[in-house]
Structures are given as structure tokens and as C-alpha cells.
Amino acid sequence: MTTVSTSVSRKPVRWGRLALHLGCLAALLIMLYPLAWLLATSLKPADEVIASLNLLPSHLEWSNYKTAFEGVNDVSIWRLLSNSLLIAGGAVLGNVISCSLAAYAFARLRFRMRGPLFAFMIATIMLPHHAVLIPQYIIFNQLGLVNTYWPLILPKFLATEAFFVFLIVQFMRGLPRELEEAARIDGCGPFRSFFQVVLPLTRPALITTAIFTFIWTWNDFFTQLIYLFDPEKFTLTLALRSFVDASSQSAFGPMFAMSVIALLPIVLFFLAFQRFLVEGMASSGLKG
């Protein structure tokens, strides 16, 4: 009697798991459809991009990728790619260094007005980017830095990303203070304790910061549009806009092909560090 009741009670559980798996699979297909559409459209002939409703092209138009690799405005795609990597790499380096230093000060050091300053820093998360864009542009224009990469990289070295400071602060607060006390007994000062004790243990949070910074900077369009004028300094995101304007007609096929090329570094960067991203989010203030 017990065996029969147990087998009956297991059936709803199995049907529930099956329904859950089917629901997750349906959600996955819905989320992946735009990516599949982008990849398929990048291989469509020009007359099928807008007119045809079919997902798959009638024949593969590899010339779209050939045109995309030629670049725009006499600028090769390798130059555009290197410009994007330079800006994204500089932003990652700046955020990791400055935000970790600021987070260590808020999480570990004792100083006057620490609480109000931390609350003020958190409040800047709600400040729209457009509210500070004009004052920043005026400052960089007076310094003669407009149409250079400095307005896109320099603010990252000043710990202006409050979200990442908060993320690293929450992670550092979970570290045992006994490690720093032992280092202090051995003669380590604040800087040496930070670099040799705290910083290595904060690797998951730092990698999470690096991943988000790279993705957000790589996909940034508006800020780069404001500060960069010279086509030689354009990034891939700016080139996508000018790619349509460069010809008398909208070349959607090559534009989508360049979009696929622009997505590859993000996908590779995420796949390389996704394990640390999950670890950082699970052990920081972003959980639950």
C-alpha cells in the first residue's frame, strides 16, 4: 500500500518538472530568436531583408561580410575594432582600480563622514547620465579633450560608477577582518593590506565589475557620439550608424553583418569569465 501511494505521488512531480523544462525551453527560444534573426539577416540578399518574412534566406549572401570587413568612410573594420577595444579596455582598467580603492575605503577604513559620504555616493546611482553630460562636455571642451578618447576613459579612473563601488563594498564586508589584523601585526599598512590581502580575495567582484564595464562600454553609443567626430577614431557602434549613411541606399545586409562581428567580442569575453560572474553575484550584495 505504501509503494502504490509513493508511485502515485511521484507522477505530479515528474509532470511538474516536465512543464518547468518546457517552459524554460520556450523562454530560451524566445530570447534567442532575435539573435537567430540577426545572424540569418546578415546572410540575406538586399531585397529579402525588408520584403521577406522568412527567417532563413533563399541563398547565403557572403558578400555582406566582405563589405562589412571593408569598413566605412575609408576606415577598416580592424581600426574600428581596435578603437573599441582601446576604449573598453581603458574603461575596465579604470573601473577595477578606482572602484576597488573607493570600496576598500568605505568598507574597511574608519574616517569622518564615512556614512554620509557613502550614502551620497549611493544616491548618485539615481542621477540620470544626461543630467551631467552637458557640464562634463563643457569641462572636457575647455581642456581640449573633445574628439579624443580621454572623456570616455578618464572618468572611469575617478570611481564615478557608484554601482560597482557598492558591489565591491558589499563583497569586502563579507571578508573576515582577522586576515587584515594578522597582516597588520606582520607590519602591513593599509595599502599593503589592500593589495596583498583584500584585493586577491575580491577577485570575483572585480571580474564581475570588469564584465559589466566591458559590455556597457562596448555597447555605448550616445557618449561616443557626443565626444568623437573623426571617423578614424570611431568605434564599431558609431560605424554601424555611419554604415547606412555612407551609401546612397540603406545597406542593411552589410550593416547586420557588422553587427554580428561587433557581438563576437562580447560573447567571447562573457564566455571566458561567466564562471566568475556567477560566483561574484552569488557572494556579493546582488544575491536574493
Kinemage of the C-alpha trace (Angstrom):
@kinemage 1
@onewidth
@group {chain A} dominant
@subgroup {mainchain}
@vectorlist {calphas} color= white
{ca met a 1} P 0.000 0.000 0.000
{ca thr a 2} L 2.837 2.334 0.792
{ca thr a 3} L 4.553 1.528 -2.519
{ca val a 4} L 1.448 2.380 -4.561
{ca ser a 5} L 0.905 5.697 -2.822
{ca thr a 6} L 4.542 6.617 -3.275
{ca ser a 7} L 4.482 5.896 -7.032
{ca val a 8} L 1.267 7.900 -7.424
{ca ser a 9} L 2.699 10.869 -5.542
{ca arg a 10} L 5.761 10.915 -7.793
{ca lys a 11} L 3.774 11.413 -11.013
{ca pro a 12} L 2.713 15.021 -10.360
{ca val a 13} L 6.307 15.835 -9.500
{ca arg a 14} L 7.528 14.423 -12.827
{ca trp a 15} L 4.828 16.258 -14.789
{ca gly a 16} L 5.698 19.426 -12.942
{ca arg a 17} L 9.369 19.101 -13.844
{ca leu a 18} L 8.463 18.412 -17.448
{ca ala a 19} L 6.264 21.510 -17.582
{ca leu a 20} L 9.056 23.554 -15.983
{ca his a 21} L 11.616 22.320 -18.521
{ca leu a 22} L 9.262 23.015 -21.423
{ca gly a 23} L 8.591 26.498 -20.110
{ca cys a 24} L 12.308 27.214 -19.749
{ca leu a 25} L 12.930 25.883 -23.249
{ca ala a 26} L 10.177 28.108 -24.680
{ca ala a 27} L 11.605 31.144 -22.871
{ca leu a 28} L 15.080 30.282 -24.195
{ca leu a 29} L 13.794 30.096 -27.771
{ca ile a 30} L 12.027 33.439 -27.408
{ca met a 31} L 15.175 35.103 -26.074
{ca leu a 32} L 17.403 33.563 -28.726
{ca tyr a 33} L 15.112 34.402 -31.637
{ca pro a 34} L 16.435 37.997 -32.098
{ca leu a 35} L 19.983 36.636 -32.217
{ca ala a 36} L 18.989 33.976 -34.757
{ca trp a 37} L 17.168 36.616 -36.802
{ca leu a 38} L 20.236 38.867 -36.767
{ca leu a 39} L 22.525 36.054 -37.898
{ca ala a 40} L 20.121 34.968 -40.656
{ca thr a 41} L 19.518 38.530 -41.865
{ca ser a 42} L 23.251 39.175 -42.117
{ca leu a 43} L 23.338 36.482 -44.824
{ca lys a 44} L 20.244 37.615 -46.751
{ca pro a 45} L 20.292 39.422 -50.107
{ca ala a 46} L 19.324 43.085 -50.011
{ca asp a 47} L 15.842 42.528 -51.455
{ca glu a 48} L 14.953 39.953 -48.770
{ca val a 49} L 15.955 41.923 -45.683
{ca ile a 50} L 12.797 44.022 -45.540
{ca ala a 51} L 10.428 42.376 -48.022
{ca ser a 52} L 10.696 38.744 -46.945
{ca leu a 53} L 9.196 37.466 -43.699
{ca asn a 54} L 11.085 34.176 -43.816
{ca leu a 55} L 13.725 33.651 -41.174
{ca leu a 56} L 16.094 31.725 -43.437
{ca pro a 57} L 17.490 33.389 -46.576
{ca ser a 58} L 16.843 31.937 -50.025
{ca his a 59} L 20.610 31.791 -50.556
{ca leu a 60} L 23.614 32.827 -48.499
{ca glu a 61} L 24.941 36.283 -49.361
{ca trp a 62} L 28.532 36.137 -48.087
{ca ser a 63} L 29.298 39.440 -49.806
{ca asn a 64} L 27.625 41.192 -46.860
{ca tyr a 65} L 30.510 40.160 -44.625
{ca lys a 66} L 33.024 41.086 -47.312
{ca thr a 67} L 31.553 44.592 -47.460
{ca ala a 68} L 31.482 44.796 -43.656
{ca phe a 69} L 35.163 43.888 -43.371
{ca glu a 70} L 35.989 46.704 -45.791
{ca gly a 71} L 34.771 49.156 -43.154
{ca val a 72} L 33.129 52.556 -43.628
{ca asn a 73} L 34.385 56.005 -44.563
{ca asp a 74} L 37.722 54.521 -45.718
{ca val a 75} L 38.292 53.149 -42.209
{ca ser a 76} L 38.894 49.409 -41.990
{ca ile a 77} L 36.988 47.262 -39.563
{ca trp a 78} L 40.244 46.364 -37.820
{ca arg a 79} L 40.790 50.016 -36.971
{ca leu a 80} L 37.227 50.296 -35.683
{ca leu a 81} L 37.702 47.133 -33.660
{ca ser a 82} L 40.961 48.360 -32.142
{ca asn a 83} L 39.331 51.671 -31.200
{ca ser a 84} L 36.503 49.847 -29.436
{ca leu a 85} L 38.948 47.559 -27.629
{ca leu a 86} L 41.068 50.530 -26.539
{ca ile a 87} L 38.100 52.368 -25.023
{ca ala a 88} L 36.576 49.258 -23.439
{ca gly a 89} L 39.929 48.084 -22.073
{ca gly a 90} L 40.707 51.507 -20.607
{ca ala a 91} L 37.255 51.668 -19.006
{ca val a 92} L 37.676 48.205 -17.482
{ca leu a 93} L 41.099 49.050 -16.083
{ca gly a 94} L 39.881 52.374 -14.677
{ca asn a 95} L 36.774 50.945 -13.015
{ca val a 96} L 38.586 47.981 -11.485
{ca ile a 97} L 41.331 50.157 -9.983
{ca ser a 98} L 39.336 53.182 -8.832
{ca cys a 99} L 36.185 51.378 -7.671
{ca ser a 100} L 38.165 48.825 -5.679
{ca leu a 101} L 40.140 51.572 -3.918
{ca ala a 102} L 36.990 53.540 -3.109
{ca ala a 103} L 35.217 50.394 -1.946
{ca tyr a 104} L 38.127 49.484 0.352
{ca ala a 105} L 37.950 52.922 1.944
{ca phe a 106} L 34.211 52.647 2.592
{ca ala a 107} L 34.307 49.014 3.700
{ca arg a 108} L 37.464 48.832 5.823
{ca leu a 109} L 38.820 52.253 6.774
{ca arg a 110} L 37.484 54.482 9.525
{ca phe a 111} L 37.259 58.182 8.749
{ca arg a 112} L 34.984 61.109 9.481
{ca met a 113} L 31.729 61.425 7.485
{ca arg a 114} L 32.141 57.936 6.073
{ca gly a 115} L 28.437 57.111 6.409
{ca pro a 116} L 27.068 60.316 4.803
{ca leu a 117} L 29.640 60.145 2.004
{ca phe a 118} L 28.731 56.533 1.270
{ca ala a 119} L 25.020 57.434 1.239
{ca phe a 120} L 25.730 60.351 -1.107
{ca met a 121} L 27.694 58.049 -3.376
{ca ile a 122} L 24.810 55.548 -3.466
{ca ala a 123} L 22.374 58.381 -4.247
{ca thr a 124} L 24.283 59.199 -7.434
{ca ile a 125} L 23.031 55.900 -8.900
{ca met a 126} L 19.634 57.569 -9.328
{ca leu a 127} L 21.195 60.553 -11.128
{ca pro a 128} L 20.495 60.352 -14.892
{ca his a 129} L 23.544 60.328 -17.120
{ca his a 130} L 22.083 63.100 -19.258
{ca ala a 131} L 21.969 65.448 -16.246
{ca val a 132} L 25.779 65.555 -16.007
{ca leu a 133} L 26.538 65.191 -19.705
{ca ile a 134} L 26.491 68.908 -20.534
{ca pro a 135} L 28.715 70.008 -17.592
{ca gln a 136} L 31.151 67.205 -18.397
{ca tyr a 137} L 31.227 68.176 -22.050
{ca ile a 138} L 31.952 71.813 -21.154
{ca ile a 139} L 34.810 70.766 -18.876
{ca phe a 140} L 36.383 68.432 -21.426
{ca asn a 141} L 35.918 71.024 -24.172
{ca gln a 142} L 37.744 73.666 -22.118
{ca leu a 143} L 40.547 71.157 -21.508
{ca gly a 144} L 40.785 70.472 -25.253
{ca leu a 145} L 39.976 66.789 -24.852
{ca val a 146} L 36.929 66.623 -27.118
{ca asn a 147} L 37.392 64.312 -30.117
{ca thr a 148} L 39.797 62.197 -28.070
{ca tyr a 149} L 39.349 59.029 -26.060
{ca trp a 150} L 40.040 60.736 -22.726
{ca pro a 151} L 36.408 61.784 -21.989
{ca leu a 152} L 35.408 58.141 -22.390
{ca ile a 153} L 38.229 56.670 -20.257
{ca leu a 154} L 39.336 59.294 -17.724
{ca pro a 155} L 36.087 59.373 -15.647
{ca lys a 156} L 36.445 55.627 -15.072
{ca phe a 157} L 39.660 56.265 -13.113
{ca leu a 158} L 37.773 58.590 -10.730
{ca ala a 159} L 35.374 55.975 -9.280
{ca thr a 160} L 32.327 57.557 -10.903
{ca glu a 161} L 30.463 54.230 -11.194
{ca ala a 162} L 28.628 54.046 -7.870
{ca phe a 163} L 27.057 50.693 -8.727
{ca phe a 164} L 30.424 48.949 -8.910
{ca val a 165} L 31.667 50.672 -5.747
{ca phe a 166} L 28.598 49.405 -3.917
{ca leu a 167} L 29.072 45.914 -5.358
{ca ile a 168} L 32.678 45.657 -4.193
{ca val a 169} L 31.851 47.206 -0.794
{ca gln a 170} L 29.251 44.514 -0.162
{ca phe a 171} L 31.769 41.835 -1.111
{ca met a 172} L 34.554 43.247 1.069
{ca arg a 173} L 32.277 43.492 4.083
{ca gly a 174} L 31.880 39.728 3.938
{ca leu a 175} L 35.626 39.118 4.240
{ca pro a 176} L 36.949 38.250 7.738
{ca arg a 177} L 38.777 41.124 9.393
{ca glu a 178} L 41.134 38.691 11.120
{ca leu a 179} L 43.141 38.458 7.889
{ca glu a 180} L 43.874 42.186 7.893
{ca glu a 181} L 44.590 42.172 11.612
{ca ala a 182} L 47.136 39.408 11.095
{ca ala a 183} L 48.692 41.366 8.221
{ca arg a 184} L 48.802 44.477 10.415
{ca ile a 185} L 50.624 42.537 13.116
{ca asp a 186} L 53.171 41.494 10.488
{ca gly a 187} L 53.777 45.172 9.716
{ca cys a 188} L 51.480 45.729 6.726
{ca gly a 189} L 49.991 49.175 6.295
{ca pro a 190} L 46.604 49.945 4.699
{ca phe a 191} L 47.917 49.925 1.129
{ca arg a 192} L 49.891 46.721 1.545
{ca ser a 193} L 46.928 45.031 3.257
{ca phe a 194} L 44.724 46.112 0.400
{ca phe a 195} L 46.968 44.859 -2.399
{ca gln a 196} L 48.223 41.669 -0.762
{ca val a 197} L 45.286 40.545 1.374
{ca val a 198} L 41.958 42.102 0.385
{ca leu a 199} L 42.383 42.518 -3.361
{ca pro a 200} L 43.167 38.846 -4.163
{ca leu a 201} L 40.101 37.749 -2.167
{ca thr a 202} L 37.916 40.228 -4.039
{ca arg a 203} L 38.621 38.659 -7.430
{ca pro a 204} L 35.015 37.508 -8.111
{ca ala a 205} L 33.642 41.013 -7.544
{ca leu a 206} L 36.407 42.563 -9.629
{ca ile a 207} L 35.739 40.196 -12.525
{ca thr a 208} L 32.019 40.972 -12.283
{ca thr a 209} L 32.898 44.669 -12.488
{ca ala a 210} L 35.152 44.034 -15.473
{ca ile a 211} L 32.490 42.050 -17.356
{ca phe a 212} L 29.725 44.603 -16.883
{ca thr a 213} L 32.057 47.517 -17.655
{ca phe a 214} L 33.275 45.878 -20.849
{ca ile a 215} L 29.757 45.103 -22.082
{ca trp a 216} L 28.326 48.523 -21.215
{ca thr a 217} L 31.269 50.408 -22.703
{ca trp a 218} L 31.367 48.261 -25.836
{ca asn a 219} L 27.653 48.846 -26.477
{ca asp a 220} L 27.765 52.546 -25.595
{ca phe a 221} L 26.644 54.736 -28.467
{ca phe a 222} L 25.409 58.051 -27.121
{ca thr a 223} L 28.523 59.101 -25.198
{ca gln a 224} L 30.824 58.137 -28.048
{ca leu a 225} L 28.612 60.029 -30.474
{ca ile a 226} L 28.939 63.182 -28.354
{ca tyr a 227} L 32.719 63.174 -27.975
{ca leu a 228} L 34.077 61.589 -31.177
{ca phe a 229} L 33.954 63.401 -34.529
{ca asp a 230} L 36.858 61.996 -36.530
{ca pro a 231} L 35.949 58.808 -38.482
{ca glu a 232} L 39.439 57.462 -37.772
{ca lys a 233} L 38.524 57.412 -34.075
{ca phe a 234} L 35.088 55.850 -34.493
{ca thr a 235} L 34.166 52.640 -32.719
{ca leu a 236} L 32.119 49.773 -34.110
{ca thr a 237} L 28.907 51.161 -32.622
{ca leu a 238} L 29.409 54.512 -34.343
{ca ala a 239} L 30.402 52.776 -37.563
{ca leu a 240} L 27.071 50.942 -37.630
{ca arg a 241} L 25.260 54.273 -37.835
{ca ser a 242} L 27.550 55.736 -40.463
{ca phe a 243} L 27.491 52.483 -42.422
{ca val a 244} L 23.935 53.219 -43.531
{ca asp a 245} L 24.689 56.886 -44.194
{ca ala a 246} L 27.828 56.121 -46.194
{ca ser a 247} L 25.914 54.932 -49.257
{ca ser a 248} L 23.015 56.358 -51.203
{ca gln a 249} L 20.815 53.454 -50.107
{ca ser a 250} L 20.499 51.640 -46.812
{ca ala a 251} L 22.819 48.649 -46.953
{ca phe a 252} L 21.031 46.566 -44.339
{ca gly a 253} L 22.797 43.308 -45.168
{ca pro a 254} L 26.348 44.578 -44.534
{ca met a 255} L 25.101 46.545 -41.528
{ca phe a 256} L 23.707 43.393 -39.909
{ca ala a 257} L 26.911 41.560 -40.821
{ca met a 258} L 28.918 44.202 -38.985
{ca ser a 259} L 26.505 43.876 -36.059
{ca val a 260} L 27.314 40.168 -35.843
{ca ile a 261} L 31.037 40.968 -35.901
{ca ala a 262} L 30.523 43.550 -33.142
{ca leu a 263} L 28.774 40.959 -30.964
{ca leu a 264} L 31.572 38.398 -31.127
{ca pro a 265} L 33.981 40.102 -28.650
{ca ile a 266} L 31.175 40.464 -26.091
{ca val a 267} L 30.189 36.808 -26.413
{ca leu a 268} L 33.799 35.613 -26.144
{ca phe a 269} L 34.505 37.889 -23.174
{ca phe a 270} L 31.394 36.685 -21.371
{ca leu a 271} L 32.079 33.006 -22.064
{ca ala a 272} L 35.614 33.364 -20.772
{ca phe a 273} L 34.565 34.880 -17.429
{ca gln a 274} L 30.989 33.705 -16.882
{ca arg a 275} L 32.019 31.372 -14.051
{ca phe a 276} L 33.479 34.275 -12.113
{ca leu a 277} L 30.412 36.397 -12.907
{ca val a 278} L 28.070 33.862 -11.304
{ca glu a 279} L 30.434 33.448 -8.351
{ca gly a 280} L 30.686 37.199 -7.833
{ca met a 281} L 26.932 37.789 -7.970
{ca ala a 282} L 26.248 34.858 -5.649
{ca ser a 283} L 28.677 36.034 -2.984
{ca ser a 284} L 28.007 39.791 -3.090
{ca gly a 285} L 25.151 42.124 -2.338
{ca leu a 286} L 23.299 41.204 -5.546
{ca lys a 287} L 22.020 37.898 -4.173
{ca gly a 288} L 18.415 37.308 -3.144
